[in-house]
Amino acid sequence: MSELVIFDTSVLVDEAHTGRPRKRIELVEGSVRTSSGVLAELLRGVSRPAEHKFLRALARNHPILTPAEEN
């Protein structure tokens, strides 16, 4: 059984701005998902085209989870 991995906003902000955590992110084993709340926070703060490109790729390559009342 693989583990579910959801990165916190702070990890992805650092990646979008600097690219530093990329290698460690790429080495993560498990099913990577993106939180809709995290994605919304990140999109609100986008200021450069490279950051927007990173977030589009994130949304395209990993299923987006939206919290619901039942979970």
PDB file of N, CA, C and O in Angstrom:
ATOM      1  N   MET A   1       0.844  -1.176   0.000  1.00  0.00           N
ATOM      2  CA  MET A   1       0.000   0.000   0.000  1.00  0.00           C
ATOM      3  C   MET A   1       0.887   1.237   0.000  1.00  0.00           C
ATOM      4  O   MET A   1       1.802   1.342   0.818  1.00  0.00           O
ATOM      5  N   SER A   2       0.631   2.171  -0.902  1.00  0.00           N
ATOM      6  CA  SER A   2       1.436   3.385  -0.941  1.00  0.00           C
ATOM      7  C   SER A   2       0.838   4.432  -0.009  1.00  0.00           C
ATOM      8  O   SER A   2      -0.351   4.405   0.310  1.00  0.00           O
ATOM      9  N   GLU A   3       1.681   5.336   0.409  1.00  0.00           N
ATOM     10  CA  GLU A   3       1.236   6.399   1.298  1.00  0.00           C
ATOM     11  C   GLU A   3       0.733   7.579   0.484  1.00  0.00           C
ATOM     12  O   GLU A   3       1.201   7.832  -0.626  1.00  0.00           O
ATOM     13  N   LEU A   4      -0.219   8.291   1.048  1.00  0.00           N
ATOM     14  CA  LEU A   4      -0.743   9.497   0.437  1.00  0.00           C
ATOM     15  C   LEU A   4       0.126  10.663   0.889  1.00  0.00           C
ATOM     16  O   LEU A   4       0.377  10.820   2.084  1.00  0.00           O
ATOM     17  N   VAL A   5       0.587  11.481  -0.053  1.00  0.00           N
ATOM     18  CA  VAL A   5       1.465  12.607   0.247  1.00  0.00           C
ATOM     19  C   VAL A   5       0.794  13.888  -0.228  1.00  0.00           C
ATOM     20  O   VAL A   5       0.432  14.016  -1.397  1.00  0.00           O
ATOM     21  N   ILE A   6       0.632  14.839   0.699  1.00  0.00           N
ATOM     22  CA  ILE A   6       0.106  16.157   0.366  1.00  0.00           C
ATOM     23  C   ILE A   6       1.087  17.177   0.928  1.00  0.00           C
ATOM     24  O   ILE A   6       1.285  17.255   2.140  1.00  0.00           O
ATOM     25  N   PHE A   7       1.702  17.962   0.039  1.00  0.00           N
ATOM     26  CA  PHE A   7       2.674  18.954   0.479  1.00  0.00           C
ATOM     27  C   PHE A   7       1.975  20.189   1.034  1.00  0.00           C
ATOM     28  O   PHE A   7       0.950  20.631   0.514  1.00  0.00           O
ATOM     29  N   ASP A   8       2.551  20.731   2.098  1.00  0.00           N
ATOM     30  CA  ASP A   8       2.061  21.952   2.709  1.00  0.00           C
ATOM     31  C   ASP A   8       2.400  23.153   1.821  1.00  0.00           C
ATOM     32  O   ASP A   8       3.327  23.096   1.013  1.00  0.00           O
ATOM     33  N   THR A   9       1.651  24.219   1.979  1.00  0.00           N
ATOM     34  CA  THR A   9       1.885  25.433   1.208  1.00  0.00           C
ATOM     35  C   THR A   9       3.330  25.901   1.305  1.00  0.00           C
ATOM     36  O   THR A   9       3.915  26.299   0.298  1.00  0.00           O
ATOM     37  N   SER A  10       3.909  25.862   2.486  1.00  0.00           N
ATOM     38  CA  SER A  10       5.269  26.385   2.678  1.00  0.00           C
ATOM     39  C   SER A  10       6.302  25.647   1.824  1.00  0.00           C
ATOM     40  O   SER A  10       7.238  26.267   1.319  1.00  0.00           O
ATOM     41  N   VAL A  11       6.146  24.352   1.660  1.00  0.00           N
ATOM     42  CA  VAL A  11       7.076  23.570   0.832  1.00  0.00           C
ATOM     43  C   VAL A  11       6.948  23.980  -0.623  1.00  0.00           C
ATOM     44  O   VAL A  11       7.948  24.163  -1.318  1.00  0.00           O
ATOM     45  N   LEU A  12       5.715  24.121  -1.078  1.00  0.00           N
ATOM     46  CA  LEU A  12       5.491  24.444  -2.478  1.00  0.00           C
ATOM     47  C   LEU A  12       5.817  25.900  -2.799  1.00  0.00           C
ATOM     48  O   LEU A  12       6.209  26.206  -3.925  1.00  0.00           O
ATOM     49  N   VAL A  13       5.663  26.801  -1.830  1.00  0.00           N
ATOM     50  CA  VAL A  13       6.063  28.196  -2.044  1.00  0.00           C
ATOM     51  C   VAL A  13       7.571  28.258  -2.257  1.00  0.00           C
ATOM     52  O   VAL A  13       8.047  28.937  -3.167  1.00  0.00           O
ATOM     53  N   ASP A  14       8.313  27.556  -1.425  1.00  0.00           N
ATOM     54  CA  ASP A  14       9.767  27.531  -1.569  1.00  0.00           C
ATOM     55  C   ASP A  14      10.160  26.956  -2.928  1.00  0.00           C
ATOM     56  O   ASP A  14      11.077  27.465  -3.573  1.00  0.00           O
ATOM     57  N   GLU A  15       9.483  25.916  -3.362  1.00  0.00           N
ATOM     58  CA  GLU A  15       9.769  25.319  -4.665  1.00  0.00           C
ATOM     59  C   GLU A  15       9.444  26.297  -5.795  1.00  0.00           C
ATOM     60  O   GLU A  15      10.238  26.460  -6.721  1.00  0.00           O
ATOM     61  N   ALA A  16       8.294  26.941  -5.724  1.00  0.00           N
ATOM     62  CA  ALA A  16       7.888  27.864  -6.784  1.00  0.00           C
ATOM     63  C   ALA A  16       8.837  29.055  -6.891  1.00  0.00           C
ATOM     64  O   ALA A  16       9.124  29.530  -7.989  1.00  0.00           O
ATOM     65  N   HIS A  17       9.323  29.534  -5.744  1.00  0.00           N
ATOM     66  CA  HIS A  17      10.192  30.714  -5.744  1.00  0.00           C
ATOM     67  C   HIS A  17      11.662  30.394  -6.014  1.00  0.00           C
ATOM     68  O   HIS A  17      12.351  31.161  -6.686  1.00  0.00           O
ATOM     69  N   THR A  18      12.138  29.276  -5.500  1.00  0.00           N
ATOM     70  CA  THR A  18      13.583  29.021  -5.562  1.00  0.00           C
ATOM     71  C   THR A  18      13.969  27.754  -6.306  1.00  0.00           C
ATOM     72  O   THR A  18      15.076  27.662  -6.838  1.00  0.00           O
ATOM     73  N   GLY A  19      13.073  26.777  -6.351  1.00  0.00           N
ATOM     74  CA  GLY A  19      13.400  25.499  -6.978  1.00  0.00           C
ATOM     75  C   GLY A  19      14.265  24.604  -6.103  1.00  0.00           C
ATOM     76  O   GLY A  19      14.615  23.499  -6.519  1.00  0.00           O
ATOM     77  N   ARG A  20      14.616  25.050  -4.907  1.00  0.00           N
ATOM     78  CA  ARG A  20      15.517  24.281  -4.040  1.00  0.00           C
ATOM     79  C   ARG A  20      14.993  22.918  -3.613  1.00  0.00           C
ATOM     80  O   ARG A  20      15.749  21.947  -3.654  1.00  0.00           O
ATOM     81  N   PRO A  21      13.730  22.800  -3.206  1.00  0.00           N
ATOM     82  CA  PRO A  21      13.282  21.484  -2.717  1.00  0.00           C
ATOM     83  C   PRO A  21      12.992  20.468  -3.819  1.00  0.00           C
ATOM     84  O   PRO A  21      12.624  19.333  -3.517  1.00  0.00           O
ATOM     85  N   ARG A  22      13.147  20.840  -5.073  1.00  0.00           N
ATOM     86  CA  ARG A  22      12.717  19.980  -6.176  1.00  0.00           C
ATOM     87  C   ARG A  22      13.258  18.565  -6.074  1.00  0.00           C
ATOM     88  O   ARG A  22      12.488  17.615  -6.216  1.00  0.00           O
ATOM     89  N   LYS A  23      14.544  18.386  -5.836  1.00  0.00           N
ATOM     90  CA  LYS A  23      15.125  17.033  -5.777  1.00  0.00           C
ATOM     91  C   LYS A  23      14.484  16.214  -4.673  1.00  0.00           C
ATOM     92  O   LYS A  23      14.166  15.042  -4.874  1.00  0.00           O
ATOM     93  N   ARG A  24      14.292  16.819  -3.507  1.00  0.00           N
ATOM     94  CA  ARG A  24      13.676  16.071  -2.397  1.00  0.00           C
ATOM     95  C   ARG A  24      12.221  15.751  -2.711  1.00  0.00           C
ATOM     96  O   ARG A  24      11.739  14.672  -2.366  1.00  0.00           O
ATOM     97  N   ILE A  25      11.523  16.667  -3.355  1.00  0.00           N
ATOM     98  CA  ILE A  25      10.131  16.422  -3.737  1.00  0.00           C
ATOM     99  C   ILE A  25      10.067  15.267  -4.727  1.00  0.00           C
ATOM    100  O   ILE A  25       9.202  14.400  -4.615  1.00  0.00           O
ATOM    101  N   GLU A  26      10.976  15.252  -5.694  1.00  0.00           N
ATOM    102  CA  GLU A  26      10.987  14.200  -6.711  1.00  0.00           C
ATOM    103  C   GLU A  26      11.288  12.823  -6.122  1.00  0.00           C
ATOM    104  O   GLU A  26      10.885  11.810  -6.693  1.00  0.00           O
ATOM    105  N   LEU A  27      11.986  12.770  -4.995  1.00  0.00           N
ATOM    106  CA  LEU A  27      12.347  11.496  -4.376  1.00  0.00           C
ATOM    107  C   LEU A  27      11.252  10.919  -3.474  1.00  0.00           C
ATOM    108  O   LEU A  27      11.362   9.782  -3.016  1.00  0.00           O
ATOM    109  N   VAL A  28      10.209  11.691  -3.223  1.00  0.00           N
ATOM    110  CA  VAL A  28       9.131  11.233  -2.348  1.00  0.00           C
ATOM    111  C   VAL A  28       8.428  10.047  -2.986  1.00  0.00           C
ATOM    112  O   VAL A  28       8.055  10.078  -4.159  1.00  0.00           O
ATOM    113  N   GLU A  29       8.255   9.003  -2.188  1.00  0.00           N
ATOM    114  CA  GLU A  29       7.526   7.830  -2.653  1.00  0.00           C
ATOM    115  C   GLU A  29       6.122   7.882  -2.081  1.00  0.00           C
ATOM    116  O   GLU A  29       5.928   8.221  -0.914  1.00  0.00           O
ATOM    117  N   GLY A  30       5.168   7.552  -2.892  1.00  0.00           N
ATOM    118  CA  GLY A  30       3.785   7.565  -2.448  1.00  0.00           C
ATOM    119  C   GLY A  30       2.919   8.220  -3.499  1.00  0.00           C
ATOM    120  O   GLY A  30       3.400   8.626  -4.557  1.00  0.00           O
ATOM    121  N   SER A  31       1.658   8.317  -3.204  1.00  0.00           N
ATOM    122  CA  SER A  31       0.688   8.919  -4.112  1.00  0.00           C
ATOM    123  C   SER A  31       0.581  10.409  -3.782  1.00  0.00           C
ATOM    124  O   SER A  31      -0.035  10.790  -2.787  1.00  0.00           O
ATOM    125  N   VAL A  32       1.183  11.241  -4.625  1.00  0.00           N
ATOM    126  CA  VAL A  32       1.174  12.680  -4.389  1.00  0.00           C
ATOM    127  C   VAL A  32      -0.164  13.257  -4.837  1.00  0.00           C
ATOM    128  O   VAL A  32      -0.637  12.997  -5.943  1.00  0.00           O
ATOM    129  N   ARG A  33      -0.753  14.037  -3.957  1.00  0.00           N
ATOM    130  CA  ARG A  33      -2.005  14.727  -4.245  1.00  0.00           C
ATOM    131  C   ARG A  33      -1.809  16.199  -3.917  1.00  0.00           C
ATOM    132  O   ARG A  33      -0.911  16.563  -3.158  1.00  0.00           O
ATOM    133  N   THR A  34      -2.648  17.035  -4.491  1.00  0.00           N
ATOM    134  CA  THR A  34      -2.596  18.465  -4.226  1.00  0.00           C
ATOM    135  C   THR A  34      -3.886  18.872  -3.539  1.00  0.00           C
ATOM    136  O   THR A  34      -4.974  18.508  -3.985  1.00  0.00           O
ATOM    137  N   SER A  35      -3.770  19.622  -2.459  1.00  0.00           N
ATOM    138  CA  SER A  35      -4.944  20.127  -1.770  1.00  0.00           C
ATOM    139  C   SER A  35      -5.471  21.341  -2.528  1.00  0.00           C
ATOM    140  O   SER A  35      -4.697  22.218  -2.913  1.00  0.00           O
ATOM    141  N   SER A  36      -6.777  21.397  -2.741  1.00  0.00           N
ATOM    142  CA  SER A  36      -7.363  22.542  -3.439  1.00  0.00           C
ATOM    143  C   SER A  36      -7.128  23.834  -2.659  1.00  0.00           C
ATOM    144  O   SER A  36      -6.967  24.899  -3.255  1.00  0.00           O
ATOM    145  N   GLY A  37      -7.109  23.742  -1.333  1.00  0.00           N
ATOM    146  CA  GLY A  37      -6.839  24.921  -0.503  1.00  0.00           C
ATOM    147  C   GLY A  37      -5.417  25.422  -0.687  1.00  0.00           C
ATOM    148  O   GLY A  37      -5.186  26.625  -0.807  1.00  0.00           O
ATOM    149  N   VAL A  38      -4.465  24.496  -0.709  1.00  0.00           N
ATOM    150  CA  VAL A  38      -3.068  24.861  -0.932  1.00  0.00           C
ATOM    151  C   VAL A  38      -2.903  25.463  -2.323  1.00  0.00           C
ATOM    152  O   VAL A  38      -2.232  26.483  -2.480  1.00  0.00           O
ATOM    153  N   LEU A  39      -3.496  24.852  -3.314  1.00  0.00           N
ATOM    154  CA  LEU A  39      -3.395  25.350  -4.685  1.00  0.00           C
ATOM    155  C   LEU A  39      -3.989  26.760  -4.785  1.00  0.00           C
ATOM    156  O   LEU A  39      -3.417  27.626  -5.447  1.00  0.00           O
ATOM    157  N   ALA A  40      -5.113  26.989  -4.143  1.00  0.00           N
ATOM    158  CA  ALA A  40      -5.735  28.314  -4.162  1.00  0.00           C
ATOM    159  C   ALA A  40      -4.831  29.356  -3.510  1.00  0.00           C
ATOM    160  O   ALA A  40      -4.683  30.462  -4.030  1.00  0.00           O
ATOM    161  N   GLU A  41      -4.226  29.008  -2.371  1.00  0.00           N
ATOM    162  CA  GLU A  41      -3.306  29.929  -1.704  1.00  0.00           C
ATOM    163  C   GLU A  41      -2.133  30.282  -2.602  1.00  0.00           C
ATOM    164  O   GLU A  41      -1.740  31.444  -2.708  1.00  0.00           O
ATOM    165  N   LEU A  42      -1.580  29.264  -3.248  1.00  0.00           N
ATOM    166  CA  LEU A  42      -0.422  29.486  -4.105  1.00  0.00           C
ATOM    167  C   LEU A  42      -0.785  30.332  -5.330  1.00  0.00           C
ATOM    168  O   LEU A  42      -0.041  31.241  -5.697  1.00  0.00           O
ATOM    169  N   LEU A  43      -1.907  30.040  -5.952  1.00  0.00           N
ATOM    170  CA  LEU A  43      -2.321  30.804  -7.132  1.00  0.00           C
ATOM    171  C   LEU A  43      -2.571  32.272  -6.797  1.00  0.00           C
ATOM    172  O   LEU A  43      -2.317  33.157  -7.615  1.00  0.00           O
ATOM    173  N   ARG A  44      -3.060  32.516  -5.613  1.00  0.00           N
ATOM    174  CA  ARG A  44      -3.307  33.903  -5.186  1.00  0.00           C
ATOM    175  C   ARG A  44      -2.009  34.692  -5.073  1.00  0.00           C
ATOM    176  O   ARG A  44      -2.004  35.906  -5.277  1.00  0.00           O
ATOM    177  N   GLY A  45      -0.917  34.021  -4.754  1.00  0.00           N
ATOM    178  CA  GLY A  45       0.349  34.704  -4.558  1.00  0.00           C
ATOM    179  C   GLY A  45       1.285  34.695  -5.753  1.00  0.00           C
ATOM    180  O   GLY A  45       2.411  35.184  -5.655  1.00  0.00           O
ATOM    181  N   VAL A  46       0.846  34.148  -6.881  1.00  0.00           N
ATOM    182  CA  VAL A  46       1.712  34.063  -8.064  1.00  0.00           C
ATOM    183  C   VAL A  46       2.057  35.462  -8.570  1.00  0.00           C
ATOM    184  O   VAL A  46       1.188  36.320  -8.721  1.00  0.00           O
ATOM    185  N   SER A  47       3.350  35.667  -8.826  1.00  0.00           N
ATOM    186  CA  SER A  47       3.767  36.964  -9.357  1.00  0.00           C
ATOM    187  C   SER A  47       4.632  36.843 -10.610  1.00  0.00           C
ATOM    188  O   SER A  47       4.843  37.830 -11.316  1.00  0.00           O
ATOM    189  N   ARG A  48       5.130  35.646 -10.889  1.00  0.00           N
ATOM    190  CA  ARG A  48       5.995  35.463 -12.060  1.00  0.00           C
ATOM    191  C   ARG A  48       5.460  34.339 -12.937  1.00  0.00           C
ATOM    192  O   ARG A  48       4.829  33.408 -12.438  1.00  0.00           O
ATOM    193  N   PRO A  49       5.711  34.420 -14.248  1.00  0.00           N
ATOM    194  CA  PRO A  49       5.256  33.369 -15.160  1.00  0.00           C
ATOM    195  C   PRO A  49       5.794  31.984 -14.794  1.00  0.00           C
ATOM    196  O   PRO A  49       5.083  30.993 -14.959  1.00  0.00           O
ATOM    197  N   ALA A  50       7.020  31.896 -14.306  1.00  0.00           N
ATOM    198  CA  ALA A  50       7.593  30.597 -13.935  1.00  0.00           C
ATOM    199  C   ALA A  50       6.822  29.969 -12.780  1.00  0.00           C
ATOM    200  O   ALA A  50       6.647  28.751 -12.747  1.00  0.00           O
ATOM    201  N   GLU A  51       6.361  30.778 -11.838  1.00  0.00           N
ATOM    202  CA  GLU A  51       5.582  30.272 -10.712  1.00  0.00           C
ATOM    203  C   GLU A  51       4.240  29.736 -11.206  1.00  0.00           C
ATOM    204  O   GLU A  51       3.783  28.680 -10.769  1.00  0.00           O
ATOM    205  N   HIS A  52       3.617  30.475 -12.120  1.00  0.00           N
ATOM    206  CA  HIS A  52       2.326  30.041 -12.673  1.00  0.00           C
ATOM    207  C   HIS A  52       2.501  28.735 -13.439  1.00  0.00           C
ATOM    208  O   HIS A  52       1.659  27.844 -13.341  1.00  0.00           O
ATOM    209  N   LYS A  53       3.572  28.615 -14.190  1.00  0.00           N
ATOM    210  CA  LYS A  53       3.859  27.382 -14.940  1.00  0.00           C
ATOM    211  C   LYS A  53       4.017  26.200 -13.987  1.00  0.00           C
ATOM    212  O   LYS A  53       3.485  25.121 -14.247  1.00  0.00           O
ATOM    213  N   PHE A  54       4.746  26.397 -12.883  1.00  0.00           N
ATOM    214  CA  PHE A  54       4.934  25.349 -11.879  1.00  0.00           C
ATOM    215  C   PHE A  54       3.590  24.891 -11.317  1.00  0.00           C
ATOM    216  O   PHE A  54       3.349  23.692 -11.184  1.00  0.00           O
ATOM    217  N   LEU A  55       2.718  25.839 -10.988  1.00  0.00           N
ATOM    218  CA  LEU A  55       1.423  25.498 -10.400  1.00  0.00           C
ATOM    219  C   LEU A  55       0.502  24.806 -11.402  1.00  0.00           C
ATOM    220  O   LEU A  55      -0.247  23.901 -11.033  1.00  0.00           O
ATOM    221  N   ARG A  56       0.552  25.222 -12.655  1.00  0.00           N
ATOM    222  CA  ARG A  56      -0.243  24.522 -13.686  1.00  0.00           C
ATOM    223  C   ARG A  56       0.218  23.074 -13.818  1.00  0.00           C
ATOM    224  O   ARG A  56      -0.603  22.165 -13.940  1.00  0.00           O
ATOM    225  N   ALA A  57       1.533  22.863 -13.793  1.00  0.00           N
ATOM    226  CA  ALA A  57       2.068  21.497 -13.888  1.00  0.00           C
ATOM    227  C   ALA A  57       1.661  20.679 -12.665  1.00  0.00           C
ATOM    228  O   ALA A  57       1.314  19.503 -12.782  1.00  0.00           O
ATOM    229  N   LEU A  58       1.706  21.302 -11.508  1.00  0.00           N
ATOM    230  CA  LEU A  58       1.304  20.622 -10.273  1.00  0.00           C
ATOM    231  C   LEU A  58      -0.151  20.165 -10.374  1.00  0.00           C
ATOM    232  O   LEU A  58      -0.467  19.019 -10.055  1.00  0.00           O
ATOM    233  N   ALA A  59      -1.023  21.047 -10.812  1.00  0.00           N
ATOM    234  CA  ALA A  59      -2.444  20.715 -10.931  1.00  0.00           C
ATOM    235  C   ALA A  59      -2.690  19.665 -12.011  1.00  0.00           C
ATOM    236  O   ALA A  59      -3.571  18.817 -11.866  1.00  0.00           O
ATOM    237  N   ARG A  60      -1.923  19.719 -13.079  1.00  0.00           N
ATOM    238  CA  ARG A  60      -2.098  18.784 -14.188  1.00  0.00           C
ATOM    239  C   ARG A  60      -1.578  17.385 -13.846  1.00  0.00           C
ATOM    240  O   ARG A  60      -2.151  16.387 -14.284  1.00  0.00           O
ATOM    241  N   ASN A  61      -0.508  17.308 -13.074  1.00  0.00           N
ATOM    242  CA  ASN A  61       0.173  16.031 -12.846  1.00  0.00           C
ATOM    243  C   ASN A  61      -0.243  15.284 -11.582  1.00  0.00           C
ATOM    244  O   ASN A  61       0.105  14.115 -11.413  1.00  0.00           O
ATOM    245  N   HIS A  62      -0.981  15.944 -10.697  1.00  0.00           N
ATOM    246  CA  HIS A  62      -1.374  15.299  -9.438  1.00  0.00           C
ATOM    247  C   HIS A  62      -2.847  15.576  -9.162  1.00  0.00           C
ATOM    248  O   HIS A  62      -3.291  16.719  -9.260  1.00  0.00           O
ATOM    249  N   PRO A  63      -3.605  14.540  -8.819  1.00  0.00           N
ATOM    250  CA  PRO A  63      -5.019  14.748  -8.510  1.00  0.00           C
ATOM    251  C   PRO A  63      -5.206  15.791  -7.398  1.00  0.00           C
ATOM    252  O   PRO A  63      -4.411  15.863  -6.461  1.00  0.00           O
ATOM    253  N   ILE A  64      -6.255  16.584  -7.518  1.00  0.00           N
ATOM    254  CA  ILE A  64      -6.545  17.626  -6.551  1.00  0.00           C
ATOM    255  C   ILE A  64      -7.604  17.125  -5.583  1.00  0.00           C
ATOM    256  O   ILE A  64      -8.663  16.656  -5.999  1.00  0.00           O
ATOM    257  N   LEU A  65      -7.317  17.226  -4.295  1.00  0.00           N
ATOM    258  CA  LEU A  65      -8.264  16.824  -3.246  1.00  0.00           C
ATOM    259  C   LEU A  65      -8.919  18.061  -2.661  1.00  0.00           C
ATOM    260  O   LEU A  65      -8.249  19.051  -2.368  1.00  0.00           O
ATOM    261  N   THR A  66     -10.222  17.998  -2.497  1.00  0.00           N
ATOM    262  CA  THR A  66     -10.963  19.096  -1.872  1.00  0.00           C
ATOM    263  C   THR A  66     -11.591  18.569  -0.594  1.00  0.00           C
ATOM    264  O   THR A  66     -12.348  17.599  -0.623  1.00  0.00           O
ATOM    265  N   PRO A  67     -11.278  19.211   0.534  1.00  0.00           N
ATOM    266  CA  PRO A  67     -11.882  18.755   1.788  1.00  0.00           C
ATOM    267  C   PRO A  67     -13.412  18.840   1.713  1.00  0.00           C
ATOM    268  O   PRO A  67     -13.973  19.775   1.142  1.00  0.00           O
ATOM    269  N   ALA A  68     -14.051  17.861   2.290  1.00  0.00           N
ATOM    270  CA  ALA A  68     -15.510  17.825   2.313  1.00  0.00           C
ATOM    271  C   ALA A  68     -15.956  17.547   3.745  1.00  0.00           C
ATOM    272  O   ALA A  68     -15.172  17.073   4.567  1.00  0.00           O
ATOM    273  N   GLU A  69     -17.184  17.837   4.027  1.00  0.00           N
ATOM    274  CA  GLU A  69     -17.707  17.655   5.374  1.00  0.00           C
ATOM    275  C   GLU A  69     -17.535  16.233   5.885  1.00  0.00           C
ATOM    276  O   GLU A  69     -17.269  16.027   7.069  1.00  0.00           O
ATOM    277  N   GLU A  70     -17.683  15.254   5.005  1.00  0.00           N
ATOM    278  CA  GLU A  70     -17.599  13.860   5.446  1.00  0.00           C
ATOM    279  C   GLU A  70     -16.171  13.367   5.681  1.00  0.00           C
ATOM    280  O   GLU A  70     -15.986  12.283   6.234  1.00  0.00           O
ATOM    281  N   ASN A  71     -15.150  14.144   5.271  1.00  0.00           N
ATOM    282  CA  ASN A  71     -13.795  13.714   5.535  1.00  0.00           C
ATOM    283  C   ASN A  71     -13.033  14.829   6.168  1.00  0.00           C
ATOM    284  O   ASN A  71     -11.852  14.673   6.476  1.00  0.00           O
TER     285      ASN A  71
END
